[in-house]
């Protein structure tokens, strides 16, 4: 399935700004999955750009953060094959207006996951 290259480029630019150059260059990988393009940071899915009838961005922020930030305009729990994926948030065009905010939350969760897997 197609995804928006311009949206993917926005995600790349935000990741490049938010991560140290070393992490961005060495630990960010792009993989085609979930019907789109997933950005893996430190080996963990963090952000995905896809198209399921509309251009979507999915961010992985964790269940605890989900409880704190929803409901928020343009953001909803990810649904795939009629199943809710708590901890993952879909951003429609309204939610994408705050893309940097959402990616920062995803990177913070990614850091938590990375630290817990090191111990």
Secondary structure by P-SEA (a helix, b strand, c coil): ccccaaaaaaaaaaaaaacccccccccbbbbbcccbbbbbccccccbbbbbcccbbbbbbbcaaaaaacccccccccccccccccccbbbbccccccaaaaaaaaaaaaaaaaaaaaac
